[in-house]
Amino acid sequence: MQRILLLHCSPHGRQSRASVLARELAGRLRRRHSEVQLLERDLAHEPLPALTGDYAAALVARAPNDDPALKVSEALIQELESSDYLVIATPMHNFSVPAALKLWIDYVLRIGRSFAATDVGKVGLLADRPTFVVVSSGGYYRGEQARQPDFLTAYLRHVLSTIGIHDLEFIHLQGLVRGQQHAEAVLAQAREQLDCNPYLVSSGVQP
């Protein structure tokens, strides 16, 4: 049975526009594949524990996977490994990812477990899988109306490729402070974008 891992990263929780669209996206996947399970993790409302000195020491010592200091990291990596689809609903905070998502990243990127250090750089050890990142922002960071830099997109693309995830699509919800009417128009455009994704079309053979 296949599984979708959906990460909610907004302090607004599942009511955020990114999370609403992400759940719609997950619903499309479930309608196409009737036996797909959905696992949701709210990183903002159920925050992960802070990194500790014991965790850092375990990393440096290349401790075994069952070391107690690696318990949270191991659980999150196994959760990701057992998922066939990854969906991330995140706001842009101060040009990049929010703290809740950054902490998940710090637990999941683990040398010798999710990536290997080689002579040519870091190489991912996890299997690739279709991944969707829904980004919400009050302002503009892409296109002609952009008034701020975007460090989130390139950072997440690099982070996910480091662990082996390359099949990636970003859905950008920009200018959301302009009111409900604008937000609905942005969501409509995003749904049209998703309509073109081969994993979400209502018929046909999955790539």
C-alpha positions as CSV (number, residue, x, y, z in Angstrom):
1,M,0.0,0.0,0.0
2,Q,1.3,3.4,-1.0
3,R,1.6,6.4,1.4
4,I,1.7,10.1,1.2
5,L,3.6,12.1,3.8
6,L,2.2,15.6,4.2
7,L,4.2,18.1,6.3
8,H,2.3,21.2,7.6
9,C,4.8,24.0,8.5
10,S,2.7,27.1,9.0
11,P,1.8,28.5,12.4
12,H,-1.7,28.8,11.0
13,G,-1.8,25.0,10.8
14,R,-4.1,23.3,8.4
15,Q,-6.1,26.5,7.9
16,S,-3.2,28.1,6.0
17,R,-3.8,28.4,2.3
18,A,-0.7,26.4,1.5
19,S,-2.0,23.5,3.7
20,V,-5.5,23.8,2.2
21,L,-4.0,23.4,-1.3
22,A,-1.7,20.6,-0.1
23,R,-4.6,18.6,1.3
24,E,-6.4,19.1,-2.0
25,L,-3.3,17.8,-3.8
26,A,-3.1,14.8,-1.5
27,G,-6.8,14.2,-2.2
28,R,-6.1,14.0,-5.9
29,L,-3.5,11.4,-5.3
30,R,-5.8,9.4,-3.2
31,R,-8.6,9.5,-5.8
32,R,-6.2,8.3,-8.4
33,H,-4.8,5.6,-6.2
34,S,-7.6,4.2,-4.0
35,E,-5.3,2.5,-1.6
36,V,-3.0,5.4,-0.8
37,Q,-2.7,6.3,2.9
38,L,-2.2,9.8,4.1
39,L,0.1,10.6,7.0
40,E,0.0,14.2,8.2
41,R,2.6,15.8,10.5
42,D,2.1,19.3,11.8
43,L,5.6,20.6,12.5
44,A,4.3,23.9,13.8
45,H,1.6,22.8,16.2
46,E,3.4,19.6,17.3
47,P,7.0,20.8,17.2
48,L,9.9,18.5,17.2
49,P,12.3,18.6,20.1
50,A,15.3,20.8,19.9
51,L,18.6,19.4,18.8
52,T,20.8,18.4,21.8
53,G,24.4,17.9,22.5
54,D,23.9,14.2,22.7
55,Y,22.5,14.2,19.2
56,A,25.5,16.2,17.9
57,A,27.9,13.8,19.6
58,A,26.1,10.8,18.1
59,L,26.5,12.3,14.6
60,V,30.2,13.0,15.1
61,A,30.7,9.5,16.5
62,R,28.7,7.8,13.7
63,A,26.6,6.1,16.4
64,P,24.5,3.1,15.3
65,N,20.9,3.8,14.2
66,D,19.5,2.5,17.4
67,D,21.4,4.9,19.6
68,P,18.8,6.7,21.9
69,A,20.2,10.1,20.8
70,L,19.2,9.4,17.2
71,K,15.6,8.2,18.1
72,V,13.8,11.2,16.7
73,S,16.0,11.4,13.6
74,E,15.6,7.7,12.9
75,A,11.8,7.8,13.2
76,L,11.5,10.8,10.8
77,I,13.8,9.2,8.2
78,Q,11.9,5.9,8.4
79,E,8.7,7.9,8.0
80,L,10.0,9.5,4.9
81,E,11.5,6.2,3.6
82,S,8.1,4.5,3.9
83,S,6.3,7.2,1.9
84,D,5.8,7.1,-1.8
85,Y,4.9,10.8,-2.1
86,L,6.1,13.8,-0.1
87,V,4.0,17.0,0.1
88,I,5.3,20.0,2.0
89,A,3.1,23.0,2.8
90,T,5.2,25.9,4.1
91,P,5.2,29.6,4.4
92,M,8.2,31.7,3.4
93,H,9.6,33.3,6.6
94,N,12.3,35.9,6.2
95,F,13.2,34.8,2.6
96,S,13.6,31.1,3.5
97,V,12.0,28.2,5.4
98,P,10.3,28.6,8.8
99,A,12.1,27.2,11.9
100,A,9.7,24.3,12.2
101,L,10.7,23.0,8.7
102,K,14.4,23.7,9.3
103,L,14.3,21.5,12.4
104,W,12.8,18.6,10.4
105,I,15.5,19.1,7.8
106,D,18.2,19.0,10.4
107,Y,16.9,15.7,11.7
108,V,16.4,14.1,8.3
109,L,19.7,15.1,6.7
110,R,22.0,12.7,8.5
111,I,25.4,11.6,7.3
112,G,25.7,7.9,6.7
113,R,21.9,7.4,6.9
114,S,20.2,9.7,4.4
115,F,23.3,10.8,2.5
116,A,26.9,9.7,2.1
117,A,29.9,12.0,2.0
118,T,32.0,11.1,-1.0
119,D,35.0,12.6,-2.9
120,V,32.6,14.3,-5.2
121,G,30.3,15.7,-2.5
122,K,27.2,14.5,-0.7
123,V,25.2,11.7,-2.4
124,G,21.6,10.9,-1.4
125,L,20.9,7.4,0.0
126,L,17.1,7.6,-0.1
127,A,14.9,6.6,-3.1
128,D,13.5,9.4,-5.2
129,R,9.8,10.0,-5.0
130,P,7.3,12.6,-6.4
131,T,7.5,15.6,-4.1
132,F,5.4,18.8,-4.1
133,V,6.2,21.9,-2.2
134,V,3.4,24.5,-1.7
135,V,4.9,27.8,-0.7
136,S,2.7,30.7,0.7
137,S,3.9,34.3,1.0
138,G,2.3,37.6,1.8
139,G,4.6,39.4,-0.7
140,Y,6.2,38.6,-4.1
141,Y,9.5,36.9,-4.6
142,R,9.2,35.7,-8.2
143,G,8.2,37.4,-11.4
144,E,8.0,41.1,-12.3
145,Q,6.4,42.1,-9.0
146,A,9.2,40.5,-6.9
147,R,10.4,42.8,-4.2
148,Q,12.4,40.4,-2.1
149,P,14.9,37.5,-2.6
150,D,13.9,33.9,-2.6
151,F,16.3,31.6,-0.8
152,L,13.7,29.0,0.0
153,T,13.3,27.5,-3.4
154,A,17.0,26.9,-4.2
155,Y,17.6,25.8,-0.6
156,L,14.9,23.2,-0.5
157,R,15.8,21.9,-3.9
158,H,19.4,21.4,-2.8
159,V,18.4,19.9,0.6
160,L,16.0,17.4,-1.0
161,S,18.5,16.4,-3.7
162,T,21.1,15.8,-1.1
163,I,19.1,12.9,0.3
164,G,18.1,11.6,-3.1
165,I,14.9,13.4,-3.9
166,H,14.9,15.1,-7.4
167,D,11.4,14.6,-8.7
168,L,10.2,18.0,-7.4
169,E,7.5,20.6,-8.2
170,F,7.1,23.9,-6.5
171,I,3.7,25.6,-6.3
172,H,4.0,29.3,-5.3
173,L,1.2,31.2,-3.7
174,Q,2.3,34.8,-3.7
175,G,0.9,38.2,-2.6
176,L,-1.6,36.7,-0.2
177,V,-1.8,39.9,1.8
178,R,-3.7,41.5,-1.0
179,G,-7.0,40.1,0.2
180,Q,-9.4,37.2,-0.2
181,Q,-10.2,37.8,-3.9
182,H,-6.6,37.8,-4.9
183,A,-5.9,34.7,-2.8
184,E,-8.7,32.9,-4.6
185,A,-7.3,33.9,-7.9
186,V,-3.8,32.6,-6.9
187,L,-5.3,29.3,-5.7
188,A,-7.1,28.9,-9.0
189,Q,-3.9,29.4,-10.9
190,A,-2.2,26.9,-8.7
191,R,-4.9,24.3,-9.3
192,E,-4.4,24.8,-13.0
193,Q,-0.7,24.1,-12.5
194,L,-1.5,20.9,-10.7
195,D,-3.9,19.9,-13.5
196,C,-0.8,19.6,-15.7
197,N,1.2,17.3,-13.4
198,P,1.3,13.7,-14.7
199,Y,0.9,12.3,-11.2
200,L,-2.4,14.2,-10.6
201,V,-4.2,13.8,-13.9
202,S,-7.5,11.9,-13.5
203,S,-6.7,9.2,-16.1
204,G,-3.8,7.7,-17.8
205,V,-0.8,5.7,-16.7
206,Q,1.4,6.9,-13.8
207,P,4.9,7.8,-15.0
